[in-house]
Amino acid sequence: MTEPSFEPVNMQGPVCPVPHHHTDTIVIGHGSGGAMTQDLIRNIFQSHLGNAYLEQGNDAARIALTNQGGEIAISTDSHVVSPLFFPGGDIGRLAVCGTVNDVAMLGAIPAFLTAGFILEEGLPMETLERVIASMAEACHEANVKIVAGDTKVAEKGKADGIFINTAGFGMIPQGRNLGGQLARPGDAVLISGSLGDHGIAVLQARGDLGFESAIQSDVAPLNHMLNDLVSQFPDVHVLRDPTRGGLATTLKEIACQSQVSIRLQETAIPIKPDVQTACEMLGFDPLYLANEGKAIVILPEERADQALDILRKHPYGTMATRIGSVSSRNPEQVLLQTAFGTTRILDLLAGEILPRIC
């Protein structure tokens, strides 16, 4: 396959930001992973709980073990997806894979999880057992163990079947240093596969597509694939999974963390035809849809082709491709060179496209 060429984009003049609408109560948009989520984190959580670990701004926190030496990665995630079961996955697999992937994005090797369950009175035991069996299967695939847990039951009508919270822990091998703040001008930007599969699969399960399709969620543990990559190329700078807010929001976060610009080639971004069709019918932008089994990889330009070869050897990386590059010009911007030759500015997701997607 011929890799796309990446021409520099020259952006001049001021850029108008997307307006943020502040509210006195929590609204669905606060869970989008986009601008409203960042406002909530900055204005409420960080203002009271802020510390050096939270300020890292990555998918997991990097913690030094002062007595024994070495470092660990710690992450936590909560899952409220509706419906509980969808093409290609369910809330149990999602809970395990989402947390495993967050830990792996720091180059860590995930080992242990905790799991907390909020169950609604009246939930069928068969449903619970099906979810737990799926979690066990995902743990086996990722080679992690759930070592602690908690269960609470809410009255009927006070929850929605099952909510799951997970925390993940993994060791960071010596010498690995990855983070959203480490992208450098001249780096290449890769994506491990097609975009928007999870978001459209969940929407299909809700019966909102209006047509039948073969779209499956991409929910998967990526730790083995990413460990192979970073083991061979320790100079990988950034790994990040574009979950809530999608590719565009995630790259915008990285551009701000690293004080760089990221330039994308629209024609290089892999999107399956069924997903593209659904997005066109419903007015969605696949660049902002949630993914649960994809990784953004940012690394030195000279490593790009070899990195793609490694990713494509894994079942979850067969569609890996290079989609852009990092530049020092116009820091904090993500610029998309469209198929028509124009340049589009990609900002943070302003609201919520699909609530309760993970």
C-alpha positions, 0 to 999 in steps of 0.5 A, spaced: 500 500 500 502 506 498 503 511 504 500 518 503 505 524 502 504 530 507 505 537 505 506 542 510 499 547 511 500 554 512 495 557 517 495 564 518 491 569 522 487 568 528 483 562 530 476 563 533 475 558 539 468 554 540 464 557 545 463 554 551 456 554 555 457 554 562 451 551 566 449 550 574 448 543 573 451 537 570 448 536 563 450 530 558 455 534 555 459 534 561 461 526 559 463 527 552 470 527 553 471 534 550 471 541 552 465 541 557 469 535 560 475 539 560 471 545 563 469 540 569 475 537 570 479 544 571 474 548 574 471 543 579 476 537 580 483 540 579 481 546 583 480 542 589 484 535 588 489 537 583 496 535 584 502 533 580 500 526 578 493 529 575 496 534 572 500 529 567 493 529 563 495 522 560 490 516 560 494 513 566 498 516 572 506 515 572 508 513 580 515 512 582 516 506 587 520 510 592 522 504 596 523 499 591 525 503 585 521 502 578 515 506 576 507 503 575 502 506 571 495 507 575 488 508 571 481 508 573 475 508 569 467 507 570 462 504 565 455 506 563 454 504 556 447 503 554 445 498 552 449 493 556 450 488 550 452 491 543 455 488 536 462 486 538 462 487 545 458 488 552 459 492 558 464 487 561 469 486 556 469 494 555 470 495 562 476 490 562 479 493 555 478 500 557 482 500 563 487 495 560 488 500 554 489 506 559 495 503 563 498 500 556 498 507 553 504 509 558 508 503 555 506 499 562 505 492 562 498 491 565 497 486 570 492 487 575 485 490 575 480 492 581 472 492 579 466 495 583 459 493 581 453 497 582 447 493 580 440 495 580 434 491 583 431 486 579 437 485 574 436 478 571 442 473 574 443 471 567 445 478 565 450 479 570 453 472 569 454 473 562 457 480 563 462 477 568 463 471 564 465 476 558 470 480 563 473 473 565 474 472 557 477 479 556 482 478 562 484 472 559 486 475 553 489 481 556 493 476 561 491 480 567 487 478 573 482 482 577 484 482 584 479 486 588 472 488 587 466 491 591 458 490 589 453 495 591 445 494 589 441 500 588 433 500 588 429 499 582 429 505 578 435 508 581 440 505 576 440 502 569 442 495 570 449 495 571 454 500 572 462 498 573 468 501 575 475 498 574 482 500 576 488 498 573 495 497 575 501 495 571 509 496 571 513 501 567 519 497 564 525 501 565 527 506 560 520 507 557 518 514 557 511 516 554 506 521 554 502 526 551 507 532 552 512 528 549 510 529 541 516 533 537 516 536 531 518 532 525 514 526 528 509 521 524 502 520 527 499 513 526 493 510 527 492 502 529 485 501 525 479 504 522 475 510 526 468 510 529 466 502 529 464 502 537 460 509 536 456 506 530 455 499 533 452 502 540 448 506 536 446 500 532 444 496 538 439 502 540 435 501 534 437 508 532 441 507 525 434 505 521 438 500 517 442 493 518 449 493 518 455 489 519 458 494 524 462 491 530 465 494 536 472 495 536 473 493 543 479 490 544 485 489 549 491 493 545 497 491 551 500 486 547 501 489 540 503 496 544 508 492 548 511 489 542 511 496 538 515 499 544 519 493 546 522 494 539 522 502 538 523 505 545 523 512 542 516 512 541 513 518 544 506 518 545 501 512 545 493 514 546 487 511 545 481 515 542 475 513 546 470 519 548 471 525 543 474 521 538 481 522 534 480 529 533 479 531 540 484 526 543 489 529 538 487 536 540 489 534 547 496 532 545 497 538 541 496 542 547 500 538 552 506 538 547 505 545 544 505 543 537 501 542 531 498 536 528 497 536 521 492 530 518 491 528 511 483 526 510 484 521 505 489 517 509 484 516 515 481 509 515 474 509 516 469 503 514 464 504 508 458 502 513 461 507 518 462 512 513 455 511 510 452 511 517 455 518 519 453 521 513 446 519 514 445 521 521 450 527 520 456 525 525 463 526 524 467 520 524 473 523 527 469 525 533 466 518 534 468 514 540 473 508 539 475 502 544 480 498 540 484 503 537 491 507 538 494 513 536 502 512 535 506 518 535 514 517 534 520 519 530 519 519 522 524 515 521 521 509 525 514 510 522 514 504 516 517 499 521 512 501 526 507 500 521 509 493 520 509 491 527 502 493 528 500 490 522 502 483 524 497 483 530 490 482 529 488 489 532 493 493 527 491 490 520 489 497 518 494 501 521 496 507 517 500 513 517 495 519 518 499 525 519 505 529 522 507 533 528 509 541 526 512 546 530 508 551 527 501 554 529 502 550 536 496 547 539 492 546 533 490 540 529 489 541 522 486 537 517 488 537 509 481 535 506 480 531 500 478 537 496 485 541 498 482 545 503 484 546 511 480 544 516 481 546 523 479 540 528 477 543 535 475 539 542 468 536 541 464 542 544 458 537 546 455 530 546 454 526 540 452 520 543 451 519 550 453 513 554 457 510 549 462 507 554 
